[in-house]
Amino acid sequence: MFKKPVNPEEVYEEFSSGTKSIFGSNLLSIYLYGSGARGEYVQGKSDINFLVVIKSEGLKFLSGVWDYLDNWEKRGISAPLILTESYLNSSLDTFPLEFHNMKEANVLVFGKNLLGDLVINDNELRVQVEHELKAKLLSLRQGFMKTKGNRNELIDLISQSLPTFSAIFNGTLYLKKIENEGTDSSKLYNIVEETFELRKGLFQDLQNIKLGIGKWTTSELIELMEEYMTAIRSIFRNVDKM
């Protein structure tokens, strides 16, 4: 019988064993990243995310993952992100934010610490952070209009959008030279609110809605959404001046 683990560590050996059997000597590294690496894993709710780095020759064995996916899913393990070492090194200018966040919050489960040697260009990171903030704000506005003020849809919009902005905030604070390595979401939100002079507790309110904590009227949700969008606009205007 498959059971979601209490902690991600419980599936390290299971996942590593399967991955080694697929890629053999072509396997270079396995990392835990995402909520599990940030210490925010919640049993039965959070996915367990692994990054697998292989040699280019290992790509011909990708189909071997199919035999493991169903069992991994039952254990809360998402389909792994599989990259070659050459792809990793040649894509830093394309995905600086994603690789920055992986570098800042990961657990090396197996192999070489390739992420530790990555050098992220600050200017390339700033460009992507600004792009992501502006693009996600437009999506947030569009989503807000589509809700037509429906309470459940407002809650869904907040719940689905907040993790995306959390990832962007990590890169934003790095650019501001503000220490937040390994910071969990609550602390991250506090730092963002203080740094950009936003209402203290704004993002915790949004997080509580995502977690189903508290009772919120439709009018309160609408007011909070408007404040949320204004805050994101304020943040990207600040980044734009950097």
SULMOBEL-V765319 format. One record per pair of residues at least 12 apart in sequence whose C-alpha atoms are under 10 Angstrom apart, sorted by the first residue. I is the first residue (numbers start at 1). GAP is how many residues later the second one is. If there is no record, write none. Layout:
i;gap
I;GAP
I;GAP
This chain:
i;gap
1;73
1;74
2;69
2;70
2;71
2;72
2;73
2;74
3;40
3;41
3;71
3;72
3;73
4;38
4;39
4;40
4;41
4;42
4;43
4;44
4;68
4;69
4;70
4;71
4;72
4;73
5;36
5;37
5;38
5;39
5;43
5;70
5;71
5;72
6;35
6;36
6;37
6;38
7;29
7;32
7;34
7;35
7;36
7;41
8;24
8;27
8;28
8;29
8;31
8;33
8;34
8;35
8;38
8;39
8;40
8;41
8;67
8;68
8;69
9;23
9;27
9;39
9;98
9;100
10;65
11;37
11;61
11;64
11;65
11;66
12;18
12;19
12;20
12;38
12;97
12;98
13;96
13;97
14;58
14;61
15;15
15;35
15;53
15;57
15;60
15;62
15;65
15;94
16;13
16;14
16;15
16;34
16;36
16;93
16;94
18;46
18;47
18;49
18;50
18;54
19;33
19;45
19;46
19;49
19;61
20;90
21;43
21;44
22;36
22;39
22;40
22;41
22;42
22;43
22;45
22;46
23;31
23;32
23;34
23;35
23;36
23;37
23;38
23;39
23;41
23;42
24;30
24;34
24;37
25;29
25;30
25;32
25;33
26;27
26;28
26;29
26;30
26;31
26;32
26;33
26;35
26;58
27;25
27;26
27;27
27;28
27;29
27;30
27;31
27;57
27;83
27;84
27;85
28;24
28;25
28;26
28;27
28;30
28;56
28;57
28;82
28;83
28;84
28;85
28;86
29;22
29;23
29;24
29;25
29;26
29;54
29;55
29;56
29;79
29;80
29;81
29;82
29;83
29;84
29;85
29;86
30;20
30;21
30;22
30;23
30;24
30;50
30;51
30;52
30;76
30;77
30;78
30;79
30;80
30;81
30;82
30;83
30;84
31;18
31;19
31;20
31;21
31;22
31;49
31;50
31;71
31;74
31;75
31;76
31;77
31;78
31;79
31;80
31;81
31;82
31;83
31;84
32;16
32;17
32;18
32;19
32;20
32;48
32;70
32;73
32;74
32;75
32;76
32;77
32;78
33;15
33;16
33;17
33;18
33;68
33;69
33;70
33;71
33;72
33;73
33;74
33;75
34;12
34;13
34;14
34;15
34;16
34;17
34;67
34;68
34;71
34;72
34;73
34;133
35;12
35;13
35;14
35;70
35;71
35;128
35;149
35;150
36;12
36;13
36;14
36;69
36;70
36;71
37;12
37;13
37;65
37;67
37;68
37;69
37;70
37;71
37;145
37;147
38;66
38;67
38;68
38;69
38;143
38;144
38;145
38;146
38;147
39;66
39;143
39;144
39;145
39;146
40;143
40;144
40;145
43;33
44;31
44;32
45;31
46;30
46;31
46;32
47;26
47;28
47;29
47;30
47;31
47;32
48;24
48;25
48;27
48;28
48;29
48;30
48;31
48;32
49;27
49;28
49;29
49;30
49;31
49;32
50;27
50;28
50;29
50;30
50;31
50;32
50;56
50;57
50;58
50;59
51;28
51;29
51;30
51;31
51;32
51;51
51;55
51;56
51;57
51;58
52;28
52;29
52;30
52;31
52;32
52;33
52;57
52;58
52;59
53;28
53;29
53;30
53;31
53;32
53;33
53;34
53;35
53;58
53;59
53;61
53;62
54;28
54;29
54;30
54;31
54;32
54;33
54;34
55;28
55;29
55;30
55;31
55;32
56;27
56;28
56;29
56;30
56;31
57;27
58;25
58;26
59;23
59;24
59;25
62;20
65;14
65;15
66;13
85;29
88;26
88;27
88;30
89;25
89;26
89;28
89;29
89;30
92;26
92;27
92;28
92;29
92;32
92;33
93;27
93;28
93;29
93;30
93;31
93;32
93;35
94;30
94;31
94;34
95;25
95;29
95;30
95;33
96;23
96;24
96;25
96;26
96;27
96;28
96;29
96;30
96;31
96;32
96;33
96;75
97;23
97;24
97;25
97;27
97;28
97;29
97;30
97;31
97;32
97;35
97;70
97;71
97;72
97;73
97;74
97;75
98;27
98;30
98;69
98;70
98;73
99;16
99;19
99;20
99;21
99;26
99;72
100;15
100;18
100;19
100;20
100;21
100;25
100;67
100;70
100;71
100;74
101;66
101;67
101;68
101;69
101;70
101;73
101;80
101;81
102;13
102;14
102;65
103;12
103;13
103;14
103;15
103;16
103;17
103;78
104;12
104;66
104;67
104;70
104;76
104;77
104;78
104;79
105;76
105;77
105;78
106;76
122;49
122;52
122;53
123;52
123;119
125;46
125;47
125;49
125;50
126;45
126;46
126;48
126;49
126;50
126;113
126;114
126;116
127;112
127;113
128;40
128;43
128;44
129;38
129;39
129;40
129;41
129;42
129;43
129;46
129;107
129;110
129;111
130;38
130;42
130;105
130;106
130;107
130;108
130;109
130;110
131;105
131;109
132;32
132;33
132;36
132;104
133;31
133;32
133;35
133;36
133;39
133;99
133;100
133;102
133;103
133;104
133;106
134;98
134;99
134;101
134;102
134;103
136;25
136;28
136;29
136;32
136;93
136;96
137;24
137;28
137;91
137;92
137;93
137;94
137;95
137;96
137;99
138;91
138;95
139;22
140;17
140;18
140;21
140;85
140;88
140;89
140;92
141;84
141;85
141;88
143;13
143;14
143;15
143;18
144;13
144;14
144;78
144;81
144;82
144;85
149;69
149;70
149;72
149;73
150;68
150;71
150;72
151;65
151;66
151;67
151;68
151;69
151;70
151;71
152;66
152;69
154;55
154;64
154;67
154;68
154;70
154;71
155;51
155;54
155;55
155;57
155;61
155;63
155;66
155;67
155;70
156;53
156;54
157;53
157;68
158;48
158;49
158;51
158;52
158;63
158;66
158;67
158;70
159;47
159;48
159;49
159;50
159;51
159;52
159;53
160;50
161;45
161;49
162;41
162;44
162;45
162;48
162;66
163;22
163;44
163;47
165;67
166;18
166;19
166;22
166;23
166;26
166;37
167;18
169;16
169;19
169;20
169;22
169;23
169;66
170;12
170;13
170;15
170;18
170;19
170;22
172;20
172;63
172;64
172;66
172;67
173;15
173;18
173;19
173;22
173;66
175;64
175;67
176;19
176;63
176;66
178;13
178;14
178;17
179;12
185;18
185;19
185;22
186;15
186;17
186;18
186;21
187;17
188;15
189;12
189;13
189;14
189;15
189;18
190;12
190;13
190;14
192;43
193;38
193;42
195;40
196;35
196;36
196;38
196;39
196;42
197;34
197;37
197;38
198;29
198;30
198;32
198;33
198;34
198;36
198;37
199;28
199;32
202;22
202;25
202;26
202;29
203;21
203;25
203;28
205;16
205;19
206;15
206;18
206;19
206;22
209;12
